[in-house]
Amino acid sequence: MGDSYSKIAGNRTALFSDGQDLARAASAVADVTKVLNGKVEALVNDAGWSGDAANNFKEDWGKSSAAAAGIV
């Protein structure tokens, strides 16, 4: 590790372990979001759903999906 690593106060082993846990969680969020994006598309398209309600649903999901992607 570089010089900045030696300046970290606290339990470096725990911090490193927590960082690994967060990286795994971010990967899991990305995987779930990808699956849900496909499910949302299928729901809207397969049902032939259209109109304001469908557009609002897709827009709302798009915001949620983008928020999840921001975690990753």
C-alpha positions as CSV (number, residue, x, y, z in Angstrom):
1,M,0.0,0.0,0.0
2,G,1.1,3.5,-0.6
3,D,2.1,6.2,1.9
4,S,-1.5,7.3,2.3
5,Y,-2.4,3.9,3.7
6,S,0.1,4.4,6.6
7,K,-1.7,7.6,7.6
8,I,-5.1,5.9,8.2
9,A,-6.0,5.9,11.8
10,G,-7.9,3.1,13.3
11,N,-8.1,-0.6,12.6
12,R,-6.8,-0.9,9.0
13,T,-7.6,-4.6,8.8
14,A,-11.2,-3.9,9.7
15,L,-11.3,-1.0,7.2
16,F,-9.9,-3.2,4.4
17,S,-12.4,-5.9,5.3
18,D,-15.3,-3.5,5.3
19,G,-14.1,-2.2,1.9
20,Q,-14.2,-5.7,0.5
21,D,-17.7,-6.2,1.9
22,L,-18.9,-3.0,0.3
23,A,-17.4,-4.0,-3.1
24,R,-19.2,-7.3,-3.0
25,A,-22.5,-5.6,-2.0
26,A,-22.1,-3.1,-4.9
27,S,-21.6,-6.0,-7.3
28,A,-24.8,-7.7,-5.9
29,V,-26.8,-4.5,-6.3
30,A,-25.6,-4.2,-9.9
31,D,-26.6,-7.8,-10.6
32,V,-30.1,-7.4,-9.1
33,T,-30.6,-4.1,-10.9
34,K,-29.8,-5.7,-14.2
35,V,-32.3,-8.5,-13.6
36,L,-35.0,-6.1,-12.4
37,N,-34.4,-3.9,-15.5
38,G,-35.2,-6.9,-17.7
39,K,-38.3,-7.8,-15.6
40,V,-39.6,-4.2,-15.8
41,E,-39.2,-4.1,-19.6
42,A,-40.9,-7.5,-19.9
43,L,-43.7,-6.5,-17.7
44,V,-44.4,-3.3,-19.7
45,N,-43.9,-4.9,-23.1
46,D,-45.4,-8.3,-22.7
47,A,-48.5,-6.8,-21.1
48,G,-48.9,-4.3,-23.9
49,W,-49.0,-1.7,-21.3
50,S,-49.1,1.8,-22.6
51,G,-50.2,5.3,-21.7
52,D,-49.5,7.6,-18.9
53,A,-49.5,4.9,-16.2
54,A,-46.9,2.8,-18.1
55,N,-44.8,5.8,-18.9
56,N,-44.9,7.0,-15.2
57,F,-44.0,3.5,-14.0
58,K,-41.0,3.2,-16.5
59,E,-39.9,6.7,-15.5
60,D,-40.1,6.0,-11.8
61,W,-38.2,2.7,-12.3
62,G,-35.6,4.5,-14.4
63,K,-34.9,6.8,-11.5
64,S,-34.6,3.9,-9.0
65,S,-32.4,2.0,-11.4
66,A,-30.1,5.0,-11.9
67,A,-29.9,5.5,-8.1
68,A,-28.9,1.8,-7.7
69,A,-26.3,2.2,-10.5
70,G,-24.9,5.2,-8.7
71,I,-24.1,2.9,-5.8
72,V,-22.0,0.8,-8.0
